[in-house]
Amino acid sequence: MPEIVHNASRVPDNRREGFLPALFGMPLLIIAENTVYSFMERLSPQDYGGGFWAFYEYRGTPLFLAPTSKPRFRIEGEITGFRGEVSADAAGILATLLTLSHLSVRYESELLAQRYYRLRVYSVRHPEASEISQVLD
């Protein structure tokens, strides 16, 4: 049974292959994946050093990626004035939101803009919605 994280389900291993293409679209797949990791390095330079990421979906549609190397990450990087600690899934939501926002504008992608909006709406129901909003504002 998939792990449930705040109503999002962890994508099982047998469906991981299709997750990133469905989330980002094939044309921007490699760029988007690398951008997520880059944003995570910038958000949490002391705690994030790469590693395996879990994929989460909501109602069968890809939603966000989250690092699994630590349960919590200090957010204190150069791109936000926020200083604090968040769960791995909140950190993943942040890295995914920043990626979707940045790339939707840069590549004028309606798909990425829709994915951003969907994840942003989801994030306001997350237990760490306040921290997520503080980082993004």
Phi, psi and omega in degrees: 000134180296146176290138180257127177234101177052048179077356172266144181255138175289131181289127180292156184306323183289353177240007181298323185303324182271354186294303184297316176300323180289325181286312188256345186083148183298319184300329183247013186305304184292317179299313183294316180300313179295326179293321177301312182295322179295316177297322179295320177298322180284327179289322187224067185296333181275333186255333184263128178222031181093187178122187183285143177241142173269150179248137181235143177232161177229120182054041174083001180246135180306140185235305181199167175250152177216134178293150181245004185289337179214155177282334182221152181228137173280126178259114183200025184281183185289342188266000180215151175274354180290138174231114180178188183238140179225163177292165178299320181290324176294320177298319177294320176300315180299311181297321179290316178300314180299320178296311181299318179296308183301311184284331178295325178283311183301319184253009180048051184261115177293323178301312181293325176296318178295318178296321177299309182301316180298315180291324179296317177298316178299319186295335180287347177262356181289145178303336178254033180303322180298313180295318178301313180297320179298321179293319184282335183278000000 
